[in-house]
């Protein structure tokens, strides 16, 4: 019975192949079998205070704010086509009497919208196609997407569409191919120099040595296209493994080399990806990731002024401790550190780092009504003159499911 449980966990993780992941939090295999549910709808409202709305280095603008919106979600993992989606439509209003910086055009209302969806189709017992879609329009950066900026930069539209096809060769060997399209567009003119899009493709070979452990080798290609600055082509070869540690946790690790071609220059960099998931009905649960790669984000500094190398480390941890059926505590941290080098025309090297820890508590008043309180701190450190900033956000809210 225990062996069967582990096998189901690994199979569930394979159904959510990393090539079709929505977030870096999906790096490690999914723990347990996903649960189906009919369409759920909820409405939420929250109020809070933001100490630095427009993320200034000095003369910060603080403001109370109110946020409201609706959510919808659905999951069916019992059918041949396993489908899930989550949709959010909301808005945040700031009450400050002062105008924000020119970057935000004096705006006081910001969108909070998002859509995620997945589908897994099994042609037969050996062949599977999976796809994942992620859309968001919000001023808040989501470091776990792998394409966000290092700091808040006004409203931006992020999208990612990933596909993968896998086929078993025999009981132990399988292969897969994948392709994707993603990017980010900024609504504020000041930041549109960082508008960019990505085309990706890859292939992998997987060997399952046991019900708990599988090894893989993967080749991937990525084309980074920037509206300003230099595009880049990237080829990466990685080897790694996925392992079920016990009935409630799993881990994943891969390491390789990345060859980046940009502005007639070749840059060789390490590429690392780590993930750990733990999911427990009661007690402590956590999702985490770490990724090191040479990106092409915020490399444009003006005409003929560009960084060719952007070695970036992304780390994220999100956890929850369930004290009782009604009370739980949340915590986490996101870190993004970018090291810029190979600057044109003798530009000095530069390092930018974002830290964003958060803590919170949730209380379930009933099956339909849940309340929470949350505190989030942001510290952005950069070598650019007067570019650092700090930000405190505390809020409380209610969510009603119907």
RAWO-V308782 format. One record per backbone hydrogen bond with DSSP energy under -1.0 kcal/mol. CO is the residue of the C=O (numbers start at 1). NH is the residue of the N-H. E is the energy in kcal/mol with one decimal. If there is no record, write none. Layout:
co->{CO/CO}
nh->{NH/NH}
e->{E/E}
This chain:
co->{1/2/3/4/5/6/7/8/9/10/11/17/18/23/24/37/40/41/42/43/44/45/46/47/48/49/50/52/61/63/64/65/66/67/68/69/70/71/72/73/74/75/76/82/83/84/85/86/87/88/89/90/91/92/93/101/101/104/108/110/113/114/115/116/117/118/119/120/121/126/127/127/128/129/130/131/132/133/134/135/136/137/138/142/143/144/155/156/157/158/159/160/161/162/163/164/165/166/167/172/173/173/174/175/176/177/178/179/180/181/182/183/184/185/188/189/191/192/195/196/197/198/199/200/201/202/203/204/205/206/207/212/213/214/215/216/217/218/219/220/221/222/223/224/225/232/233/234/235/236/237/238/239/240/241/242/243/246/248/249/249/250/251/252/253/254/255/256/257/258/259/260/261/262/265/267/269/271/272/273/274/275/276/277/278/283/285/286/287/288/289/290/291/292/293/299/302/305/306/309/310/311/312/313/314/315/316/317/318/319/320/321/326/327/327/328/329/330/331/332/333/334/335/336/337/338/339/340/341/342/344/350/352/353/354/355/356/357/358/359/360/361/362/363/368/369/369/370/371/372/373/374/375/376/378/379/380/381/384/389/391/392/393/394/395/396/397/398/399/400}
nh->{5/6/7/8/9/10/11/12/13/14/15/20/21/26/27/75/73/402/71/400/69/398/67/396/65/394/63/55/53/50/95/48/93/46/91/44/89/42/87/40/85/37/83/120/76/118/74/116/72/114/70/112/68/110/66/104/106/107/94/92/137/88/135/86/133/84/131/82/129/168/123/124/166/121/164/119/162/117/160/115/158/113/156/145/146/24/187/138/185/136/183/134/181/132/179/130/177/128/175/208/169/170/206/167/204/165/202/163/200/161/198/159/196/157/191/192/194/195/227/184/225/182/223/180/221/178/219/176/217/174/215/244/210/242/207/240/205/238/203/236/201/234/199/232/197/224/261/222/259/220/257/218/255/216/253/214/251/249/279/245/246/277/243/275/241/273/239/271/237/269/235/267/233/265/262/260/258/256/292/254/290/252/288/250/286/322/320/278/318/276/316/274/314/272/312/307/305/301/344/341/295/339/293/337/291/335/289/333/287/331/285/329/364/323/324/362/321/360/319/358/317/356/315/354/313/352/311/350/309/308/347/340/338/381/336/379/334/377/332/375/330/373/328/371/401/365/366/399/363/397/361/395/359/393/391/355/389/353/387/380/378/51/376/49/374/47/372/45/370/43}
e->{-2.0/-2.1/-2.2/-2.4/-1.9/-2.3/-2.5/-2.2/-2.0/-2.2/-1.7/-2.4/-1.5/-1.9/-1.7/-2.1/-2.2/-3.2/-3.0/-2.9/-2.0/-2.5/-3.1/-2.5/-2.5/-2.0/-2.6/-1.4/-2.6/-2.9/-2.7/-2.1/-2.9/-2.7/-2.2/-2.6/-2.4/-2.1/-3.2/-2.9/-2.4/-2.8/-1.8/-2.0/-3.2/-2.5/-2.2/-2.6/-2.2/-2.2/-2.3/-2.2/-1.9/-2.7/-2.3/-1.4/-1.1/-2.3/-2.7/-2.9/-2.4/-2.9/-3.0/-2.6/-3.0/-2.1/-2.3/-2.8/-3.0/-2.0/-1.7/-1.2/-2.9/-3.4/-2.5/-2.1/-2.5/-2.3/-1.7/-2.8/-2.4/-2.0/-1.6/-1.8/-1.3/-2.7/-2.6/-1.7/-2.0/-2.2/-2.2/-2.4/-2.1/-2.4/-2.0/-2.7/-2.3/-2.6/-2.4/-2.6/-2.8/-1.6/-3.0/-2.7/-2.7/-2.6/-2.1/-2.8/-2.5/-2.4/-3.5/-2.1/-2.0/-3.1/-1.5/-1.1/-2.1/-1.6/-2.2/-2.4/-3.1/-2.1/-2.9/-2.1/-3.4/-2.3/-2.7/-2.2/-2.0/-2.0/-3.2/-2.5/-1.7/-2.3/-3.0/-2.5/-2.4/-2.7/-2.5/-2.5/-2.2/-2.6/-2.0/-2.0/-2.3/-2.7/-3.3/-2.4/-3.2/-2.5/-1.7/-3.0/-2.5/-2.5/-2.1/-2.3/-2.7/-1.3/-2.6/-1.4/-1.4/-2.5/-2.7/-2.4/-2.5/-2.4/-2.4/-2.1/-1.9/-2.6/-2.3/-2.8/-2.2/-1.4/-2.5/-2.9/-3.2/-2.1/-2.6/-2.0/-2.0/-2.3/-1.7/-2.4/-2.0/-2.8/-2.6/-2.9/-2.7/-1.7/-2.1/-2.9/-2.9/-2.0/-3.2/-2.1/-2.6/-3.0/-2.5/-1.9/-3.0/-2.5/-2.0/-2.6/-2.7/-2.9/-2.2/-1.9/-2.7/-1.9/-2.5/-2.6/-2.6/-1.3/-2.0/-3.0/-3.0/-2.2/-2.8/-2.5/-2.2/-2.2/-2.6/-2.6/-2.7/-2.4/-1.7/-2.0/-2.0/-1.1/-1.1/-3.7/-3.1/-3.1/-2.0/-2.4/-1.0/-2.3/-1.6/-2.8/-2.2/-2.1/-2.0/-3.0/-2.6/-1.5/-1.8/-2.6/-3.2/-2.2/-2.3/-2.5/-2.2/-2.7/-2.1/-2.4/-1.9/-3.0/-1.4/-2.8/-2.7/-2.8/-2.8/-2.5/-2.8/-2.4/-2.0/-2.1/-2.4/-2.2}
